[in-house]
């Protein structure tokens, strides 16, 4: 194992980790630490994903979480579970921070296993994090938090799993399946975040009614949802569902994709040749399927129009600006398309009542979040349908 924190005596700190009592939820030192870290992160303008994380950590947002916690916990005895073992993914650099901070807010000790894959965002984030943790004011946290990495090794994962009271696994289906085979302590619980699939719902008429500046603004927000993390985040849209008549949709598509190309060009993104070839290859492969009715390939994106979205087509998605598209005439026609793996639905052109009716009509396990376009990557305390703060705490019942 390689210890990022503490740099010295890492194994000794790990051996003694559970000797330190958990903290009370929303401990003042934790609140101070998160506020200080937020101020550091929002200055890293070259990494918009990290800036977004910093804004999520701002005092006002954490204070709202605390207020909600106090209101729902009034008169009850709720304590931290103990030690939480976080296994971070390799494709989304910042996601482990969210679950770790919520575990901190719950009062837990933490072991964070970071990916050994070198990425600029993770390196920068880690340097800032370690610098703040090393401050004398956060000795309470330094005693209760360990950041490390190791090559995939079931024996090491089992050792760390036996120390924890909650194990959090971020990764694809194969990662989750592999880790689930590794035993936990009998009293421990587990949260897993496996492969998910997300989509956007666009009302063609609403797109066609937009003035040009509003359309560019919308596609800019869509760009952030889709292109950050190379479209590999679980909440990044991969399927676009257009609602309207054929003529309305055709007009909306022309406007939307043209505006997205303009946004993409303004970002001056580095075009990776291998990814461009992969998108082209994937689109051509899907074009041969019976459900495909059209294909578009540009530098900014690739898309395949489908009259039916099947499971095997979904699994062919390669990321990096590759989109599946389909058309529905009425909103209720979307419900049968939703599959168990579907997580986030971003939308434009719909009111709350329409979205609530849609959510009620879904019969599968799919869709845990319905948010406006531009907010796909906004992390929330409730994720994949479950509350982190509740999962990271336990209640003592007194009768």
Secondary structure, DSSP 4 states (H G I P E B T S, - for coil): -EEEESSSSHHHHHHHGGGSPPPPTT-HHHHHHHHHHHHHHTT-TT-HHHHHHHHHTSHHHHHHHHHHHHHHHTT-EEEE-SEEEEE--SS-TTHHHHHHHHHHHHT-EEEEE--SS--HHHHHHHHHHHHHHTSGGGHHHHTTEEEEE-SS-HHHHHHHHHH-SEEEEES-HHHHHHHHTS---TT-EEEEE---EEEEEEEHHHHHT--HHHHHHHHHHHHHHHHGGGG-STTSEEEEEEES-HHHHHHHHHHHHHHHHHHHHHHT----HHHHHHHHHHHHHHHTSTTEEEEEE-SS-EEEEESS--HHHHHT---SSEEEEEEESSGGGGGGG--TTEEEEEEES--HHHHHHHHHH--SS---EEEETT-TT---SEETTEEHHHHTEEEE---
